[in-house]
Amino acid sequence: MNVILELMDKAKARQKLPSDYALAKKLGVPRSNVSTWRTGRNLPEWPIIFDLVDLAGEDDQNVVFKVIEIKEKNERLNKTLASIEVRPA
């Protein structure tokens, strides 16, 4: 499962949202957007990703690195990011 699906499912569970429609409403986006993210046809923009992070109670840094790997198909960028040691704040 990719990070966006995990975020959506965690956000729904943590916020006690019964459906993708309820999640879309909470995010202020059309239900069709959530559907395209769930099927992998499209990815949310960064502001929505951070809204999902907040709703899911996740850590920004961990999610950002995972999303960049999905959004960016540049192998060199992904290798560089993978080599960065993330230190706790």
PyMOL Python script that loads the backbone (N, CA, C, O; Angstrom):
from pymol import cmd

cmd.read_pdbstr("""\
ATOM      1  N   MET A   1       0.855  -1.177   0.000  1.00  0.00           N
ATOM      2  CA  MET A   1       0.000   0.000   0.000  1.00  0.00           C
ATOM      3  C   MET A   1       0.901   1.239   0.000  1.00  0.00           C
ATOM      4  O   MET A   1       1.889   1.293   0.732  1.00  0.00           O
ATOM      5  N   ASN A   2       0.559   2.219  -0.813  1.00  0.00           N
ATOM      6  CA  ASN A   2       1.411   3.400  -0.846  1.00  0.00           C
ATOM      7  C   ASN A   2       1.061   4.363   0.280  1.00  0.00           C
ATOM      8  O   ASN A   2       0.030   4.232   0.940  1.00  0.00           O
ATOM      9  N   VAL A   3       1.929   5.314   0.476  1.00  0.00           N
ATOM     10  CA  VAL A   3       1.812   6.235   1.604  1.00  0.00           C
ATOM     11  C   VAL A   3       0.522   7.049   1.567  1.00  0.00           C
ATOM     12  O   VAL A   3      -0.031   7.360   2.622  1.00  0.00           O
ATOM     13  N   ILE A   4       0.034   7.398   0.394  1.00  0.00           N
ATOM     14  CA  ILE A   4      -1.198   8.187   0.299  1.00  0.00           C
ATOM     15  C   ILE A   4      -2.389   7.361   0.780  1.00  0.00           C
ATOM     16  O   ILE A   4      -3.237   7.862   1.519  1.00  0.00           O
ATOM     17  N   LEU A   5      -2.454   6.102   0.364  1.00  0.00           N
ATOM     18  CA  LEU A   5      -3.538   5.228   0.831  1.00  0.00           C
ATOM     19  C   LEU A   5      -3.474   5.049   2.342  1.00  0.00           C
ATOM     20  O   LEU A   5      -4.497   5.094   3.025  1.00  0.00           O
ATOM     21  N   GLU A   6      -2.259   4.844   2.861  1.00  0.00           N
ATOM     22  CA  GLU A   6      -2.093   4.699   4.306  1.00  0.00           C
ATOM     23  C   GLU A   6      -2.550   5.958   5.034  1.00  0.00           C
ATOM     24  O   GLU A   6      -3.243   5.880   6.048  1.00  0.00           O
ATOM     25  N   LEU A   7      -2.159   7.117   4.513  1.00  0.00           N
ATOM     26  CA  LEU A   7      -2.566   8.382   5.133  1.00  0.00           C
ATOM     27  C   LEU A   7      -4.079   8.543   5.125  1.00  0.00           C
ATOM     28  O   LEU A   7      -4.676   8.919   6.133  1.00  0.00           O
ATOM     29  N   MET A   8      -4.692   8.258   3.987  1.00  0.00           N
ATOM     30  CA  MET A   8      -6.148   8.395   3.899  1.00  0.00           C
ATOM     31  C   MET A   8      -6.842   7.467   4.893  1.00  0.00           C
ATOM     32  O   MET A   8      -7.775   7.879   5.583  1.00  0.00           O
ATOM     33  N   ASP A   9      -6.390   6.217   4.965  1.00  0.00           N
ATOM     34  CA  ASP A   9      -7.020   5.261   5.871  1.00  0.00           C
ATOM     35  C   ASP A   9      -6.789   5.636   7.337  1.00  0.00           C
ATOM     36  O   ASP A   9      -7.700   5.518   8.157  1.00  0.00           O
ATOM     37  N   LYS A  10      -5.571   6.089   7.669  1.00  0.00           N
ATOM     38  CA  LYS A  10      -5.291   6.510   9.046  1.00  0.00           C
ATOM     39  C   LYS A  10      -6.084   7.759   9.408  1.00  0.00           C
ATOM     40  O   LYS A  10      -6.602   7.875  10.518  1.00  0.00           O
ATOM     41  N   ALA A  11      -6.174   8.691   8.466  1.00  0.00           N
ATOM     42  CA  ALA A  11      -6.941   9.918   8.716  1.00  0.00           C
ATOM     43  C   ALA A  11      -8.406   9.574   8.963  1.00  0.00           C
ATOM     44  O   ALA A  11      -9.024  10.103   9.887  1.00  0.00           O
ATOM     45  N   LYS A  12      -8.961   8.691   8.139  1.00  0.00           N
ATOM     46  CA  LYS A  12     -10.358   8.286   8.321  1.00  0.00           C
ATOM     47  C   LYS A  12     -10.560   7.624   9.682  1.00  0.00           C
ATOM     48  O   LYS A  12     -11.534   7.914  10.378  1.00  0.00           O
ATOM     49  N   ALA A  13      -9.653   6.747  10.056  1.00  0.00           N
ATOM     50  CA  ALA A  13      -9.785   6.039  11.332  1.00  0.00           C
ATOM     51  C   ALA A  13      -9.637   7.004  12.510  1.00  0.00           C
ATOM     52  O   ALA A  13     -10.441   6.990  13.442  1.00  0.00           O
ATOM     53  N   ARG A  14      -8.612   7.829  12.455  1.00  0.00           N
ATOM     54  CA  ARG A  14      -8.338   8.750  13.575  1.00  0.00           C
ATOM     55  C   ARG A  14      -9.443   9.789  13.739  1.00  0.00           C
ATOM     56  O   ARG A  14      -9.772  10.182  14.858  1.00  0.00           O
ATOM     57  N   GLN A  15     -10.011  10.232  12.625  1.00  0.00           N
ATOM     58  CA  GLN A  15     -11.070  11.246  12.666  1.00  0.00           C
ATOM     59  C   GLN A  15     -12.469  10.628  12.738  1.00  0.00           C
ATOM     60  O   GLN A  15     -13.477  11.333  12.772  1.00  0.00           O
ATOM     61  N   LYS A  16     -12.499   9.287  12.761  1.00  0.00           N
ATOM     62  CA  LYS A  16     -13.774   8.555  12.807  1.00  0.00           C
ATOM     63  C   LYS A  16     -14.690   8.932  11.637  1.00  0.00           C
ATOM     64  O   LYS A  16     -15.885   9.177  11.804  1.00  0.00           O
ATOM     65  N   LEU A  17     -14.087   8.969  10.460  1.00  0.00           N
ATOM     66  CA  LEU A  17     -14.834   9.281   9.242  1.00  0.00           C
ATOM     67  C   LEU A  17     -15.277   7.963   8.603  1.00  0.00           C
ATOM     68  O   LEU A  17     -14.447   7.084   8.373  1.00  0.00           O
ATOM     69  N   PRO A  18     -16.559   7.816   8.317  1.00  0.00           N
ATOM     70  CA  PRO A  18     -17.077   6.531   7.852  1.00  0.00           C
ATOM     71  C   PRO A  18     -16.823   6.210   6.377  1.00  0.00           C
ATOM     72  O   PRO A  18     -17.002   5.066   5.957  1.00  0.00           O
ATOM     73  N   SER A  19     -16.410   7.204   5.590  1.00  0.00           N
ATOM     74  CA  SER A  19     -16.311   6.957   4.147  1.00  0.00           C
ATOM     75  C   SER A  19     -15.314   7.912   3.497  1.00  0.00           C
ATOM     76  O   SER A  19     -14.877   8.895   4.095  1.00  0.00           O
ATOM     77  N   ASP A  20     -14.972   7.588   2.253  1.00  0.00           N
ATOM     78  CA  ASP A  20     -14.131   8.500   1.478  1.00  0.00           C
ATOM     79  C   ASP A  20     -14.861   9.811   1.214  1.00  0.00           C
ATOM     80  O   ASP A  20     -14.235  10.867   1.123  1.00  0.00           O
ATOM     81  N   TYR A  21     -16.176   9.744   1.092  1.00  0.00           N
ATOM     82  CA  TYR A  21     -16.960  10.967   0.913  1.00  0.00           C
ATOM     83  C   TYR A  21     -16.776  11.892   2.118  1.00  0.00           C
ATOM     84  O   TYR A  21     -16.588  13.098   1.955  1.00  0.00           O
ATOM     85  N   ALA A  22     -16.831  11.326   3.324  1.00  0.00           N
ATOM     86  CA  ALA A  22     -16.646  12.124   4.540  1.00  0.00           C
ATOM     87  C   ALA A  22     -15.230  12.698   4.602  1.00  0.00           C
ATOM     88  O   ALA A  22     -15.039  13.829   5.050  1.00  0.00           O
ATOM     89  N   LEU A  23     -14.247  11.929   4.159  1.00  0.00           N
ATOM     90  CA  LEU A  23     -12.869  12.421   4.117  1.00  0.00           C
ATOM     91  C   LEU A  23     -12.749  13.577   3.133  1.00  0.00           C
ATOM     92  O   LEU A  23     -12.127  14.595   3.435  1.00  0.00           O
ATOM     93  N   ALA A  24     -13.341  13.419   1.962  1.00  0.00           N
ATOM     94  CA  ALA A  24     -13.308  14.488   0.955  1.00  0.00           C
ATOM     95  C   ALA A  24     -13.924  15.765   1.513  1.00  0.00           C
ATOM     96  O   ALA A  24     -13.391  16.858   1.323  1.00  0.00           O
ATOM     97  N   LYS A  25     -15.040  15.617   2.195  1.00  0.00           N
ATOM     98  CA  LYS A  25     -15.716  16.769   2.788  1.00  0.00           C
ATOM     99  C   LYS A  25     -14.814  17.443   3.827  1.00  0.00           C
ATOM    100  O   LYS A  25     -14.721  18.670   3.871  1.00  0.00           O
ATOM    101  N   LYS A  26     -14.155  16.642   4.657  1.00  0.00           N
ATOM    102  CA  LYS A  26     -13.247  17.162   5.692  1.00  0.00           C
ATOM    103  C   LYS A  26     -12.075  17.907   5.056  1.00  0.00           C
ATOM    104  O   LYS A  26     -11.614  18.917   5.587  1.00  0.00           O
ATOM    105  N   LEU A  27     -11.595  17.406   3.917  1.00  0.00           N
ATOM    106  CA  LEU A  27     -10.469  18.032   3.216  1.00  0.00           C
ATOM    107  C   LEU A  27     -10.905  19.200   2.332  1.00  0.00           C
ATOM    108  O   LEU A  27     -10.073  19.991   1.886  1.00  0.00           O
ATOM    109  N   GLY A  28     -12.201  19.305   2.083  1.00  0.00           N
ATOM    110  CA  GLY A  28     -12.708  20.375   1.224  1.00  0.00           C
ATOM    111  C   GLY A  28     -12.437  20.156  -0.252  1.00  0.00           C
ATOM    112  O   GLY A  28     -12.223  21.099  -1.014  1.00  0.00           O
ATOM    113  N   VAL A  29     -12.451  18.875  -0.641  1.00  0.00           N
ATOM    114  CA  VAL A  29     -12.207  18.525  -2.046  1.00  0.00           C
ATOM    115  C   VAL A  29     -13.368  17.670  -2.554  1.00  0.00           C
ATOM    116  O   VAL A  29     -14.095  17.078  -1.757  1.00  0.00           O
ATOM    117  N   PRO A  30     -13.546  17.602  -3.883  1.00  0.00           N
ATOM    118  CA  PRO A  30     -14.587  16.726  -4.425  1.00  0.00           C
ATOM    119  C   PRO A  30     -14.291  15.251  -4.131  1.00  0.00           C
ATOM    120  O   PRO A  30     -13.129  14.852  -4.049  1.00  0.00           O
ATOM    121  N   ARG A  31     -15.313  14.470  -3.978  1.00  0.00           N
ATOM    122  CA  ARG A  31     -15.180  13.030  -3.734  1.00  0.00           C
ATOM    123  C   ARG A  31     -14.371  12.366  -4.842  1.00  0.00           C
ATOM    124  O   ARG A  31     -13.633  11.412  -4.595  1.00  0.00           O
ATOM    125  N   SER A  32     -14.512  12.873  -6.059  1.00  0.00           N
ATOM    126  CA  SER A  32     -13.782  12.288  -7.195  1.00  0.00           C
ATOM    127  C   SER A  32     -12.267  12.409  -7.012  1.00  0.00           C
ATOM    128  O   SER A  32     -11.524  11.549  -7.485  1.00  0.00           O
ATOM    129  N   ASN A  33     -11.801  13.456  -6.336  1.00  0.00           N
ATOM    130  CA  ASN A  33     -10.363  13.589  -6.070  1.00  0.00           C
ATOM    131  C   ASN A  33      -9.874  12.436  -5.201  1.00  0.00           C
ATOM    132  O   ASN A  33      -8.853  11.813  -5.494  1.00  0.00           O
ATOM    133  N   VAL A  34     -10.607  12.164  -4.139  1.00  0.00           N
ATOM    134  CA  VAL A  34     -10.223  11.079  -3.237  1.00  0.00           C
ATOM    135  C   VAL A  34     -10.220   9.752  -3.997  1.00  0.00           C
ATOM    136  O   VAL A  34      -9.353   8.907  -3.773  1.00  0.00           O
ATOM    137  N   SER A  35     -11.170   9.575  -4.877  1.00  0.00           N
ATOM    138  CA  SER A  35     -11.235   8.356  -5.679  1.00  0.00           C
ATOM    139  C   SER A  35     -10.005   8.209  -6.574  1.00  0.00           C
ATOM    140  O   SER A  35      -9.447   7.117  -6.682  1.00  0.00           O
ATOM    141  N   THR A  36      -9.580   9.298  -7.215  1.00  0.00           N
ATOM    142  CA  THR A  36      -8.400   9.204  -8.090  1.00  0.00           C
ATOM    143  C   THR A  36      -7.129   8.961  -7.284  1.00  0.00           C
ATOM    144  O   THR A  36      -6.208   8.307  -7.774  1.00  0.00           O
ATOM    145  N   TRP A  37      -7.062   9.472  -6.067  1.00  0.00           N
ATOM    146  CA  TRP A  37      -5.893   9.193  -5.217  1.00  0.00           C
ATOM    147  C   TRP A  37      -5.893   7.732  -4.797  1.00  0.00           C
ATOM    148  O   TRP A  37      -4.847   7.083  -4.773  1.00  0.00           O
ATOM    149  N   ARG A  38      -7.069   7.221  -4.466  1.00  0.00           N
ATOM    150  CA  ARG A  38      -7.160   5.841  -3.991  1.00  0.00           C
ATOM    151  C   ARG A  38      -6.813   4.847  -5.105  1.00  0.00           C
ATOM    152  O   ARG A  38      -6.214   3.804  -4.843  1.00  0.00           O
ATOM    153  N   THR A  39      -7.185   5.168  -6.330  1.00  0.00           N
ATOM    154  CA  THR A  39      -6.884   4.266  -7.447  1.00  0.00           C
ATOM    155  C   THR A  39      -5.481   4.479  -8.012  1.00  0.00           C
ATOM    156  O   THR A  39      -5.029   3.706  -8.857  1.00  0.00           O
ATOM    157  N   GLY A  40      -4.795   5.518  -7.550  1.00  0.00           N
ATOM    158  CA  GLY A  40      -3.434   5.778  -8.006  1.00  0.00           C
ATOM    159  C   GLY A  40      -3.346   6.515  -9.326  1.00  0.00           C
ATOM    160  O   GLY A  40      -2.259   6.642  -9.888  1.00  0.00           O
ATOM    161  N   ARG A  41      -4.475   7.007  -9.834  1.00  0.00           N
ATOM    162  CA  ARG A  41      -4.445   7.746 -11.099  1.00  0.00           C
ATOM    163  C   ARG A  41      -3.848   9.133 -10.932  1.00  0.00           C
ATOM    164  O   ARG A  41      -3.370   9.734 -11.894  1.00  0.00           O
ATOM    165  N   ASN A  42      -3.878   9.634  -9.712  1.00  0.00           N
ATOM    166  CA  ASN A  42      -3.387  10.982  -9.439  1.00  0.00           C
ATOM    167  C   ASN A  42      -2.950  11.036  -7.987  1.00  0.00           C
ATOM    168  O   ASN A  42      -3.338  10.189  -7.183  1.00  0.00           O
ATOM    169  N   LEU A  43      -2.143  12.032  -7.652  1.00  0.00           N
ATOM    170  CA  LEU A  43      -1.723  12.244  -6.271  1.00  0.00           C
ATOM    171  C   LEU A  43      -2.180  13.617  -5.816  1.00  0.00           C
ATOM    172  O   LEU A  43      -2.255  14.546  -6.621  1.00  0.00           O
ATOM    173  N   PRO A  44      -2.486  13.755  -4.533  1.00  0.00           N
ATOM    174  CA  PRO A  44      -2.880  15.077  -4.045  1.00  0.00           C
ATOM    175  C   PRO A  44      -1.709  16.048  -4.087  1.00  0.00           C
ATOM    176  O   PRO A  44      -0.546  15.645  -4.088  1.00  0.00           O
ATOM    177  N   GLU A  45      -2.037  17.324  -4.120  1.00  0.00           N
ATOM    178  CA  GLU A  45      -1.006  18.360  -4.042  1.00  0.00           C
ATOM    179  C   GLU A  45      -0.510  18.443  -2.599  1.00  0.00           C
ATOM    180  O   GLU A  45      -1.150  17.936  -1.678  1.00  0.00           O
ATOM    181  N   TRP A  46       0.645  19.094  -2.421  1.00  0.00           N
ATOM    182  CA  TRP A  46       1.276  19.155  -1.101  1.00  0.00           C
ATOM    183  C   TRP A  46       0.384  19.711   0.007  1.00  0.00           C
ATOM    184  O   TRP A  46       0.390  19.150   1.103  1.00  0.00           O
ATOM    185  N   PRO A  47      -0.381  20.779  -0.214  1.00  0.00           N
ATOM    186  CA  PRO A  47      -1.223  21.263   0.896  1.00  0.00           C
ATOM    187  C   PRO A  47      -2.209  20.198   1.399  1.00  0.00           C
ATOM    188  O   PRO A  47      -2.462  20.102   2.600  1.00  0.00           O
ATOM    189  N   ILE A  48      -2.759  19.406   0.485  1.00  0.00           N
ATOM    190  CA  ILE A  48      -3.689  18.345   0.876  1.00  0.00           C
ATOM    191  C   ILE A  48      -2.932  17.215   1.567  1.00  0.00           C
ATOM    192  O   ILE A  48      -3.430  16.630   2.529  1.00  0.00           O
ATOM    193  N   ILE A  49      -1.737  16.909   1.082  1.00  0.00           N
ATOM    194  CA  ILE A  49      -0.928  15.875   1.733  1.00  0.00           C
ATOM    195  C   ILE A  49      -0.666  16.261   3.184  1.00  0.00           C
ATOM    196  O   ILE A  49      -0.780  15.427   4.082  1.00  0.00           O
ATOM    197  N   PHE A  50      -0.315  17.523   3.413  1.00  0.00           N
ATOM    198  CA  PHE A  50      -0.063  17.957   4.790  1.00  0.00           C
ATOM    199  C   PHE A  50      -1.341  17.971   5.624  1.00  0.00           C
ATOM    200  O   PHE A  50      -1.288  17.730   6.830  1.00  0.00           O
ATOM    201  N   ASP A  51      -2.487  18.249   5.003  1.00  0.00           N
ATOM    202  CA  ASP A  51      -3.762  18.129   5.722  1.00  0.00           C
ATOM    203  C   ASP A  51      -3.986  16.673   6.140  1.00  0.00           C
ATOM    204  O   ASP A  51      -4.416  16.403   7.261  1.00  0.00           O
ATOM    205  N   LEU A  52      -3.693  15.741   5.234  1.00  0.00           N
ATOM    206  CA  LEU A  52      -3.823  14.319   5.560  1.00  0.00           C
ATOM    207  C   LEU A  52      -2.867  13.918   6.680  1.00  0.00           C
ATOM    208  O   LEU A  52      -3.238  13.163   7.579  1.00  0.00           O
ATOM    209  N   VAL A  53      -1.636  14.424   6.623  1.00  0.00           N
ATOM    210  CA  VAL A  53      -0.651  14.150   7.674  1.00  0.00           C
ATOM    211  C   VAL A  53      -1.206  14.586   9.027  1.00  0.00           C
ATOM    212  O   VAL A  53      -1.142  13.841  10.004  1.00  0.00           O
ATOM    213  N   ASP A  54      -1.750  15.795   9.072  1.00  0.00           N
ATOM    214  CA  ASP A  54      -2.310  16.319  10.323  1.00  0.00           C
ATOM    215  C   ASP A  54      -3.493  15.484  10.798  1.00  0.00           C
ATOM    216  O   ASP A  54      -3.579  15.137  11.976  1.00  0.00           O
ATOM    217  N   LEU A  55      -4.401  15.164   9.886  1.00  0.00           N
ATOM    218  CA  LEU A  55      -5.578  14.372  10.254  1.00  0.00           C
ATOM    219  C   LEU A  55      -5.193  12.974  10.738  1.00  0.00           C
ATOM    220  O   LEU A  55      -5.848  12.409  11.614  1.00  0.00           O
ATOM    221  N   ALA A  56      -4.126  12.424  10.159  1.00  0.00           N
ATOM    222  CA  ALA A  56      -3.678  11.077  10.517  1.00  0.00           C
ATOM    223  C   ALA A  56      -2.772  11.071  11.745  1.00  0.00           C
ATOM    224  O   ALA A  56      -2.495  10.011  12.306  1.00  0.00           O
ATOM    225  N   GLY A  57      -2.309  12.248  12.164  1.00  0.00           N
ATOM    226  CA  GLY A  57      -1.408  12.325  13.309  1.00  0.00           C
ATOM    227  C   GLY A  57      -0.020  11.793  13.004  1.00  0.00           C
ATOM    228  O   GLY A  57       0.650  11.250  13.882  1.00  0.00           O
ATOM    229  N   GLU A  58       0.406  11.948  11.772  1.00  0.00           N
ATOM    230  CA  GLU A  58       1.707  11.444  11.336  1.00  0.00           C
ATOM    231  C   GLU A  58       2.778  12.530  11.406  1.00  0.00           C
ATOM    232  O   GLU A  58       2.479  13.700  11.644  1.00  0.00           O
ATOM    233  N   ASP A  59       4.029  12.123  11.194  1.00  0.00           N
ATOM    234  CA  ASP A  59       5.176  13.022  11.212  1.00  0.00           C
ATOM    235  C   ASP A  59       5.462  13.534   9.800  1.00  0.00           C
ATOM    236  O   ASP A  59       5.546  12.748   8.857  1.00  0.00           O
ATOM    237  N   ASP A  60       5.612  14.856   9.658  1.00  0.00           N
ATOM    238  CA  ASP A  60       5.862  15.470   8.349  1.00  0.00           C
ATOM    239  C   ASP A  60       7.050  14.851   7.620  1.00  0.00           C
ATOM    240  O   ASP A  60       6.928  14.468   6.456  1.00  0.00           O
ATOM    241  N   GLN A  61       8.199  14.749   8.293  1.00  0.00           N
ATOM    242  CA  GLN A  61       9.424  14.304   7.622  1.00  0.00           C
ATOM    243  C   GLN A  61       9.285  12.924   7.004  1.00  0.00           C
ATOM    244  O   GLN A  61       9.638  12.722   5.843  1.00  0.00           O
ATOM    245  N   ASN A  62       8.777  11.984   7.768  1.00  0.00           N
ATOM    246  CA  ASN A  62       8.656  10.620   7.247  1.00  0.00           C
ATOM    247  C   ASN A  62       7.753  10.566   6.026  1.00  0.00           C
ATOM    248  O   ASN A  62       8.049   9.867   5.056  1.00  0.00           O
ATOM    249  N   VAL A  63       6.670  11.293   6.075  1.00  0.00           N
ATOM    250  CA  VAL A  63       5.719  11.283   4.967  1.00  0.00           C
ATOM    251  C   VAL A  63       6.300  11.979   3.743  1.00  0.00           C
ATOM    252  O   VAL A  63       6.144  11.491   2.624  1.00  0.00           O
ATOM    253  N   VAL A  64       6.965  13.108   3.942  1.00  0.00           N
ATOM    254  CA  VAL A  64       7.525  13.863   2.815  1.00  0.00           C
ATOM    255  C   VAL A  64       8.475  12.995   2.002  1.00  0.00           C
ATOM    256  O   VAL A  64       8.378  12.962   0.775  1.00  0.00           O
ATOM    257  N   PHE A  65       9.384  12.296   2.656  1.00  0.00           N
ATOM    258  CA  PHE A  65      10.332  11.459   1.922  1.00  0.00           C
ATOM    259  C   PHE A  65       9.615  10.361   1.143  1.00  0.00           C
ATOM    260  O   PHE A  65       9.978  10.076   0.002  1.00  0.00           O
ATOM    261  N   LYS A  66       8.617   9.752   1.739  1.00  0.00           N
ATOM    262  CA  LYS A  66       7.879   8.685   1.044  1.00  0.00           C
ATOM    263  C   LYS A  66       7.096   9.226  -0.149  1.00  0.00           C
ATOM    264  O   LYS A  66       7.043   8.592  -1.203  1.00  0.00           O
ATOM    265  N   VAL A  67       6.488  10.398   0.019  1.00  0.00           N
ATOM    266  CA  VAL A  67       5.697  10.981  -1.071  1.00  0.00           C
ATOM    267  C   VAL A  67       6.600  11.418  -2.217  1.00  0.00           C
ATOM    268  O   VAL A  67       6.257  11.231  -3.385  1.00  0.00           O
ATOM    269  N   ILE A  68       7.743  11.994  -1.895  1.00  0.00           N
ATOM    270  CA  ILE A  68       8.665  12.411  -2.955  1.00  0.00           C
ATOM    271  C   ILE A  68       9.068  11.210  -3.804  1.00  0.00           C
ATOM    272  O   ILE A  68       9.174  11.320  -5.025  1.00  0.00           O
ATOM    273  N   GLU A  69       9.290  10.072  -3.167  1.00  0.00           N
ATOM    274  CA  GLU A  69       9.647   8.868  -3.923  1.00  0.00           C
ATOM    275  C   GLU A  69       8.551   8.484  -4.914  1.00  0.00           C
ATOM    276  O   GLU A  69       8.839   7.966  -5.992  1.00  0.00           O
ATOM    277  N   ILE A  70       7.306   8.737  -4.550  1.00  0.00           N
ATOM    278  CA  ILE A  70       6.188   8.416  -5.441  1.00  0.00           C
ATOM    279  C   ILE A  70       6.021   9.491  -6.510  1.00  0.00           C
ATOM    280  O   ILE A  70       5.864   9.185  -7.692  1.00  0.00           O
ATOM    281  N   LYS A  71       6.057  10.756  -6.084  1.00  0.00           N
ATOM    282  CA  LYS A  71       5.810  11.875  -7.003  1.00  0.00           C
ATOM    283  C   LYS A  71       6.956  12.077  -7.993  1.00  0.00           C
ATOM    284  O   LYS A  71       6.726  12.396  -9.160  1.00  0.00           O
ATOM    285  N   GLU A  72       8.165  11.895  -7.530  1.00  0.00           N
ATOM    286  CA  GLU A  72       9.338  12.168  -8.361  1.00  0.00           C
ATOM    287  C   GLU A  72       9.893  10.870  -8.927  1.00  0.00           C
ATOM    288  O   GLU A  72      10.201   9.939  -8.184  1.00  0.00           O
ATOM    289  N   LYS A  73      10.013  10.817 -10.204  1.00  0.00           N
ATOM    290  CA  LYS A  73      10.530   9.616 -10.857  1.00  0.00           C
ATOM    291  C   LYS A  73      12.022   9.746 -11.173  1.00  0.00           C
ATOM    292  O   LYS A  73      12.581   8.920 -11.894  1.00  0.00           O
ATOM    293  N   ASN A  74      12.662  10.780 -10.633  1.00  0.00           N
ATOM    294  CA  ASN A  74      14.074  11.022 -10.873  1.00  0.00           C
ATOM    295  C   ASN A  74      14.899  10.116  -9.958  1.00  0.00           C
ATOM    296  O   ASN A  74      14.927  10.310  -8.743  1.00  0.00           O
ATOM    297  N   GLU A  75      15.564   9.133 -10.546  1.00  0.00           N
ATOM    298  CA  GLU A  75      16.311   8.142  -9.775  1.00  0.00           C
ATOM    299  C   GLU A  75      17.418   8.782  -8.936  1.00  0.00           C
ATOM    300  O   GLU A  75      17.633   8.395  -7.787  1.00  0.00           O
ATOM    301  N   ARG A  76      18.115   9.757  -9.509  1.00  0.00           N
ATOM    302  CA  ARG A  76      19.207  10.409  -8.776  1.00  0.00           C
ATOM    303  C   ARG A  76      18.674  11.149  -7.545  1.00  0.00           C
ATOM    304  O   ARG A  76      19.268  11.075  -6.470  1.00  0.00           O
ATOM    305  N   LEU A  77      17.567  11.852  -7.702  1.00  0.00           N
ATOM    306  CA  LEU A  77      16.957  12.552  -6.572  1.00  0.00           C
ATOM    307  C   LEU A  77      16.571  11.559  -5.480  1.00  0.00           C
ATOM    308  O   LEU A  77      16.848  11.790  -4.303  1.00  0.00           O
ATOM    309  N   ASN A  78      15.942  10.472  -5.860  1.00  0.00           N
ATOM    310  CA  ASN A  78      15.510   9.488  -4.872  1.00  0.00           C
ATOM    311  C   ASN A  78      16.688   8.824  -4.164  1.00  0.00           C
ATOM    312  O   ASN A  78      16.605   8.549  -2.967  1.00  0.00           O
ATOM    313  N   LYS A  79      17.789   8.561  -4.881  1.00  0.00           N
ATOM    314  CA  LYS A  79      18.984   7.999  -4.252  1.00  0.00           C
ATOM    315  C   LYS A  79      19.562   8.982  -3.240  1.00  0.00           C
ATOM    316  O   LYS A  79      19.955   8.595  -2.139  1.00  0.00           O
ATOM    317  N   THR A  80      19.610  10.252  -3.624  1.00  0.00           N
ATOM    318  CA  THR A  80      20.137  11.282  -2.726  1.00  0.00           C
ATOM    319  C   THR A  80      19.285  11.380  -1.470  1.00  0.00           C
ATOM    320  O   THR A  80      19.811  11.422  -0.358  1.00  0.00           O
ATOM    321  N   LEU A  81      17.986  11.417  -1.647  1.00  0.00           N
ATOM    322  CA  LEU A  81      17.090  11.503  -0.490  1.00  0.00           C
ATOM    323  C   LEU A  81      17.224  10.277   0.407  1.00  0.00           C
ATOM    324  O   LEU A  81      17.178  10.392   1.632  1.00  0.00           O
ATOM    325  N   ALA A  82      17.388   9.115  -0.196  1.00  0.00           N
ATOM    326  CA  ALA A  82      17.524   7.886   0.585  1.00  0.00           C
ATOM    327  C   ALA A  82      18.803   7.886   1.413  1.00  0.00           C
ATOM    328  O   ALA A  82      18.867   7.241   2.460  1.00  0.00           O
ATOM    329  N   SER A  83      19.818   8.605   0.950  1.00  0.00           N
ATOM    330  CA  SER A  83      21.093   8.618   1.667  1.00  0.00           C
ATOM    331  C   SER A  83      21.128   9.631   2.812  1.00  0.00           C
ATOM    332  O   SER A  83      22.051   9.620   3.626  1.00  0.00           O
ATOM    333  N   ILE A  84      20.128  10.499   2.873  1.00  0.00           N
ATOM    334  CA  ILE A  84      20.094  11.512   3.928  1.00  0.00           C
ATOM    335  C   ILE A  84      19.668  10.865   5.234  1.00  0.00           C
ATOM    336  O   ILE A  84      18.656  10.167   5.300  1.00  0.00           O
ATOM    337  N   GLU A  85      20.454  11.107   6.263  1.00  0.00           N
ATOM    338  CA  GLU A  85      20.115  10.588   7.588  1.00  0.00           C
ATOM    339  C   GLU A  85      19.186  11.579   8.266  1.00  0.00           C
ATOM    340  O   GLU A  85      19.561  12.723   8.520  1.00  0.00           O
ATOM    341  N   VAL A  86      17.983  11.135   8.555  1.00  0.00           N
ATOM    342  CA  VAL A  86      17.010  12.000   9.221  1.00  0.00           C
ATOM    343  C   VAL A  86      17.231  11.893  10.719  1.00  0.00           C
ATOM    344  O   VAL A  86      17.212  10.802  11.289  1.00  0.00           O
ATOM    345  N   ARG A  87      17.438  13.030  11.341  1.00  0.00           N
ATOM    346  CA  ARG A  87      17.662  13.065  12.786  1.00  0.00           C
ATOM    347  C   ARG A  87      16.418  13.587  13.479  1.00  0.00           C
ATOM    348  O   ARG A  87      15.753  14.492  12.975  1.00  0.00           O
ATOM    349  N   PRO A  88      16.103  13.018  14.635  1.00  0.00           N
ATOM    350  CA  PRO A  88      14.928  13.506  15.372  1.00  0.00           C
ATOM    351  C   PRO A  88      15.067  14.978  15.733  1.00  0.00           C
ATOM    352  O   PRO A  88      16.163  15.458  16.023  1.00  0.00           O
ATOM    353  N   ALA A  89      13.948  15.684  15.712  1.00  0.00           N
ATOM    354  CA  ALA A  89      13.966  17.113  16.031  1.00  0.00           C
ATOM    355  C   ALA A  89      14.151  17.341  17.509  1.00  0.00           C
ATOM    356  O   ALA A  89      14.190  18.486  17.957  1.00  0.00           O
TER     357      ALA A  89
END
""", "prot")
cmd.dss("prot")
cmd.show_as("cartoon", "prot")
cmd.util.cbc("prot")
cmd.orient("prot")
